[in-house]
Amino acid sequence: METTAISKPHFGKPVLGIETSCDETGVALLRWEPDAPGKGLLSHTLYSQIKLHADYGGVVPELASRDHVRKLLPLVREALAEAGLTPTDLGGVAYTAGPGLVGALLVGASAARAMAWALGVPAIGVHHMEGHLLAPLLEEDPPKPPFVALLVSGGHSMLVEVKGIGEYRILGDTLDDAAGEAFDKTAKLMGLPYPGGPALAKLAEQGRPGVFRFSRPMTDRPGLDFSFSGLKTQVLLAWQQSDQSEQTRADIARAFEEAIVDTMLIKCRRALQASGAKRLVIAGGVGANKRLRAELAAAGEKDGFKAYFPRLAFCTDNGAMIALAGAIRLAHGQQQDESVQVFPRWDLETLPPAI
């Protein structure tokens, strides 16, 4: 997506952030504070479609799009009321332009562009994964580039070298199933309810260590790419050949979670060593996993790097991270034209630097 310069750069006024990439409608208002971005967060609201998709065992794109249409404007009004603002107080609108479900993205992009046009303010399309990458900046102790980011969600597992905002180099990416997708599929094959990832992680807390052990995919060779489809197959075979008791289900869940976490820990250490960075950002839905957070924090203390996590509410999709990423780019004079464009697939490395 090409950006153009703003004739009158945005400074000081709140930015409205809209997130509709998949099955969560997120809206937030943020006033850009360069030295303490989190202090500029004025409000954030979120609606999850979990109940809507539960009967289908996964996200139904058409239903997701329709629900965004129903929920988005009421959430915008709620966020404005929470912040004590009116639409005329806005200095810009940021929206998720991709990656994601094309119909869902179009709902947010169309609404954002219409509001920006009506109010006479700039709009900016935000890369969903850049939003996740920058989410830890909303915390009291935000990381400063350079750092390495582990982005782990339902659709992505990637390691990114971050030299500055918009200066990204992908060190490792998903070859097949992302970590979050592997969590969800593994939970489903063992009969756990939707959404499967959180259910499996909770069950893993009851599992006994060492009863099952699964491979740590692609850690026996150089490289930083991820592949979890084979791990999912190992779990399926173990489950089919077991007594399928509740305790066995918990034991398999624990072994699976340990394999995922160990794999990501090994890859993160390699990425930090290769880049020379001493800061590691962990973001995305899987970044809420308790075992992952604990293991990476402990590794940081041992190895001499610092791990940064967003609060749990900002690990999953949310409007605050979109408002933040958009506010940064608007403050640096970037915006889109008046066309409505979304990108279901979008290479993170193609983003321009925020300078």
N, C-alpha and C positions, 0 to 999 in steps of 0.2 A: 504494500500500500504506500503510495507516494504521499508525502506531506508537503505543505506549503507554509511559508512564513506568515505570521499574523501581523497585520499592519499596526495594531495597537496591542502589544503583548499583554497577556493575562497576568496580573499580579494582585494578590490580596483577596480577591473575591472567591467565594466557595465554588467548587466544582462538583457537579452531580455525576456520580458513577453508576453505571447500569451494567449488570451482569446477567446474561441470558444464554449462556453457551450450551447448557444441557438441561438438567432437571432441577435447577435452583434459580429462583428469581431474587437477585440481590440489588439493593439500592443503597447508596451512601452519599453523604455530603462531607467534603473535606476542603479546608482552606490550607493551601500549601505553606508549610513552615519549614524552610530548608534545614534548619539546625535540629528540629524536633518534629518530624512529620506526624508522629502519632498524636501530638498535642493539637494538631489541626483537624482531627476527626471530629465532626460535629454531630453526626448521627449515622446509624446504619440499620437497615431492616432486611429481613431475609424470609423467603417462603420456600419450603422444600416440598417437592412433589413425590416424596417417598411413598405415601399412601396411595397416590394415583397410580403408580407403576407397580406396586407390590403384587397385584393379582397376575401380572404378566411376567414376573420374575426378572424384569429389566426395563430399561427406558424405551418407551414407544415414542419415536420422534414426533409424529403428528399430534399426539396427545400433549406432549411437552410444549410444543409451539402454541397450541390453543390455550394451555393453562398460563403461559407467559402473557398472552394477550389479556386474559382476565385479571391477572394479579399485578401487572407492572404499574399501571397508573395509580391504583390505590396505594401501592408501596411508595411511590414517589411522593404522594400527598402525605403519607405517614412520616416519611423521612424529613420532609420540609417542616411539618408541624413539630416534630421532635426537636429540630434545630432552631425553631422559632423564626423561620425564614419564609419568604414568598418566592415564587419563580423569578421575579424581577431582581432578586438579590444575587442571582447566579452569575458567575463570570465565565462559565464554560460547561460543556457536557462531554463526558467520556463514556464510551460504551465498548463492550467486547466485540471485536470484529472477526475474531477467529483465534485459534482453531475451535471447532465445535460442530453441532448439528446445524445445518444450513437454515432450516426453518426457524429454529430457536434464535439463532444469531440475527436473522432478519427482523424479528419482532423488536429486539432491543435496539438494533441499528436504526430502524425506521422511526421508532418513537424518539430516540435521541436526536436524530437529524431534524425531525419536525419541531421538537422543542427548541433546539438551537436556532433554527431558522426563525421561528416565531419570536424568540427573545432577542435576536440579533447578536448572539454570542457565538464564539468558535466551538467546534466539536472536534473530537479526536477519537479515532478507532484504536483500541488497545489490544495488543497481543495477550491472549489469555495466560500464557505461560510466563510472560513478563510480569503480569499482575501477581502471579504466585511467587515469582522470584523476588519481587520487591516487598511482599507482605511483611517480612520481619522488620522492615523500616518503620512500621507502625508501632513497634514496641519501644520501651523506655531506653533500651541500649541498642540502637540500630547498628547493623554492620556497615562498614564502609569499604568500597572496592579498594584493592582487588580482593576477590574471594572466589571460592568454588561453590556452586549451588547444586544440590541434589533435588531435582524436581520429580516427585513421585505422586502419581494420581491414577485415576482409572484408565486414562488413555496414554499416559506418558511415564517413562522412567528414563531420565537423562541427567547427565552430569555436564555442567556448563561452567566454563571459565569466564568470570565477569571482571573485566578491567575497568569498566565504567558503565553507567546506565546507557544501554543501547550498544555497548561494545561486548558482544558475546561470541564465544567460540565453543561449539558443542564438542565435548571430549568423548562422550559416550551416549548412546541412544538405545531405544527399544528396537529389538529385531523382530519380536513377535508380540507375545502378551506382555503388557506393562504390569507392574507390581500390583496396582489396584485391581486391574482386570483379572489377574491370577488369583487374588484373594476372593473376588466375587465368584468366579467360576468354580474354584475349589470348594467354596462354601455351598454352592448350589448342588454340586455333585454329591455332597454328603448330606443333603437334605436340610440345610439351614435356611432360615427365612431371609427374604430380601429386606434391606441391602445386605449382601452376604459378608462383605469385608469386615465391618464392625462386629457382626455376629460371630465370625470366626475368631477374631482377635479376643473377644470376651471369653469365648469357649476355651481358647488356648491357655487362659489363666488357670484353668482347672486341670490342665494336662500334666502328666508326669514326665520329667526330663529323662531322655535316653531310651525310652521305650521304642520309638521310631527315629530313624535318621534318614534324611534325604540329601541329595547332592546339592552343592553350592554351584549353580550353573555358571560356566565360563570363567571360573576362577582358577582353573588349572592351566590357563594359557594367558599370554599378554593381552592387553586391551581393556577397554572400559565400557564396552557395549553390554546390554542386558538381554537375557533370554529366559523366560519363565514358563514357556509352554511345556517343555520336557518335565519340569518339576510338577506341574499340574498332572501330567500322565502318571508320574510316580505315585502321587497321592491317590489317584483313582485306583491303581492296581492294589495299593496297600489297603484301601477301604474295601474293595471287592473281596479281597482274600482274608479279611478280618472277621471277627464275630459281630461287628457293627453295633457294639454296645455303646452306651453313652460315654463311658470312660475311655473306650478306644477312640471314639470320635474326638474327645478332648485331647488325647495323647497325639493323634495324627495332626490335629490343629496346631498344637504346640510345636511339633517337629517341623511342620510346614512354615510357621511363622519364624522359627529360628533360622531356617534355611534362607528365607527371604532377607531377614535382617543381617545375617552373617554375610551374605552376598553383597548387600549394599555397603556394609561396613568395609569389606575388603576393597571394593571398587572406590569408595571415598578416600581411603588411605592412599591408594595408587594415584588418584587424581590430584590430591593435595601434594604428594611428592613430585608428581610430574610438573605441576604448575608453580610450585614453591610457595603457594598461599598458606596462610596461617589462620584463615577464617573459613568456616563451612556453614552455608545456609541450607536448611532443610525445609522444604515447603511442598504444598500439595496435600491432597486428602490423606494419603498414607503417612504424611508427616505427623498426623495426630496419633499414630500407633505408639502405645506406651513403651513397648520393648525397643522399638527403633530409637525413640528419643533417649531412653536411658542408656542404651549401648553406645550411641554416638557421643553423648555427653561424657560418658566415662572414658571413651577412647580419646576424646579431646584432652581431658585432664592427663591422661597417660602419655600421649604423643606430642603435646604442646600446641594444639590448635584449639580455637574456640568455636563451639557450635552455637548457631543462632536458630531459634524456632519462632514462628508466629504463634500467637495464642490459638487455642484449639478452634475458636470460632472463625479464625481467618485461615485455617488450613484448608477447609473445604471451600468451594466456590462462594464468593461474596462480592458485594459492591464496593467495599472499602478498598480492596486492593486495586480495583479498576479506577476508582476515583483518584487514588494515589498515583498510579502510573500515568493516568491522563493529566493530572495536575502538574506533574513534573514536566511532561512534554509541552503542555500549554505554556508553562512558565518559561520554557526555552524557545517559545515562538513558533511551535509546530501546530498544525491543524490540517484537517482534510477539507476537500471541496464539498459542495452540497449534494453530491451523488451518494446513493446508499450502496455501499460495497461491503461484502463480508467474504471471509476466506476460510472455508471448512478445513483446508490444509494451508499452513503458513509457516515457513521456515523462520525460526527465531533469529538466525544469523543475518537475515536480510534487513533487520530493523536499523534505522539510522541512529547514530549517537545523539544523545540529548546534550547538545552543546550550544 
